[in-house]
């Protein structure tokens, strides 16, 4: 989770990823940030995100992203 938090903070340093729970729903992050996050997740965690995983529920919080990464690594 620490590595994910570093990635997120590098992409969007102004966002408090520890507290935000509606990153997509509240438009805290947009499509460009989501694409950057997907790319970094792929490179850092060696997982592939299919279009089925690219839904707001998986990107609304750092915890949701982490849960998705853990699920994909299994």
TIGUMAR-304382 format. One record per residue: x, y, z of N, C-alpha, C in turn; residue in three letters. Coordinates in steps of 0.02 Angstrom, whole numbers, plus 50000, padded with zeros to 5 digits. Each point is the difference from the previous one (the first is absolute). Example, Ala and Ser with C-alpha at 12.3 -4.5 7.8 and 13.67 -1.06 7.14 Angstrom:
2
506604971650390499555005950000500455006050000ALA 499825005349964500425005950003499615005550037SER 
REM end
This chain:
74
500414994050000499595006050000500435006350000UNK 500584999650033500445005950003500245002149931UNK 500174995049959500225001549932499445003249959UNK 499394997650009499435003049966499895007250021UNK 500065001350065499905006850025500535004749970UNK 500624997749993500525004049970499845001649927UNK 499754995049964499815001049930499455005249996UNK 499494999350040499435004649998500215007150018UNK 500425000750050500245006650021500455003249947UNK 500374996049963500415002749946499565002649943UNK 499454996449986499565002049945499575006050019UNK 499755000050061499555005450024500205002250070UNK 500545003950005500255001850067499515004250042UNK 499525003249968499535004250037499434996250032UNK 499944993549985499444996050024500204996250063UNK 499554999850049500114996150062499704993149989UNK 500414995449975499764993349983499834995850062UNK 500225002050058499834996450060499285001450022UNK 499735005749980499335001950022499474999649945UNK 500205001049939499515000349944499694993149987UNK 499344999949993499654993749986499555000549939UNK 500055005749965499595001049940500415003649947UNK 500594997449986500465003449954499705001149931UNK 499674995049974499695000549934499315003350006UNK 499614997750047499315002650007499995007550012UNK 500485002550039500035007250015500465003849952UNK 500234996549948500435003049949500655003050028UNK 500264996650052500655002050029500554998249951UNK 499934994249968500464998049947499614999249936UNK 500345001249944499684999449934500314994549959UNK 499825000049937500224994649956500754999849990UNK 500335005749998500735000049991500344996950061UNK 499765001750059500294997250061499864992450004UNK 499414998149980499834992850000500464996249953UNK 500125002749941500454996749953500714999550028UNK 500235005350034500664999850030500034994850056UNK 499474999650040499974995150054500004992949971UNK 499624998849948499984993449968500694998149976UNK 500345004649968500674998649973500494998350056UNK 499985004050053500464998850057499844993550036UNK 499364998450008499814993750032500264994149958UNK 499905000549935500234994649956500764999050006UNK 500375005450000500734999650003500254997950069UNK 499715002750052500254998950068499784993350030UNK 499404997849983499724994050031499934994149952UNK 500205001149937499984994849949499314996849995UNK 499495004249995499324997649990499725003449937UNK 499524996749970499675002849941499285001550017UNK 499805006149987499315002150012499614999349936UNK 499464996250003499564999549942499485005650004UNK 499665001349945499475005150003499494998850055UNK 499884993750017499514998450052500215002850069UNK 500665000850011500245002650064500015007650002UNK 499955003249943500065007349998499305003050010UNK 499784999550063499355002650020500115004650061UNK 499555004850011500095004750055500114996650068UNK 499654994650013500064996650065500724997950015UNK 500384998349949500704997950010500485005950007UNK 499785006049985500445005850000499775005650048UNK 499494998750039499745005150045500425001250062UNK 500444995450016500435000950059500634995949992UNK 500505001750040500624996249999499874992850022UNK 499554999150049499844993350023499674995949945UNK 499555003149962499684996549944500514998049948UNK 500475004449986500534998449952500424994250027UNK 500175000250064500414994750030499634993449997UNK 499365000050015499604993949997500004997149930UNK 499955004349950500004997749931500694997049983UNK 500545003350020500674997449987500094993150032UNK 499804999350062500064993650035499604994649965UNK 499405001749978499574995249964500334997949934UNK 500305004749964500304998549936500654996050007UNK 500335000750056500644996350009499884992750017UNK 499404998250020499864993050018499964995649940UNK 
REM end
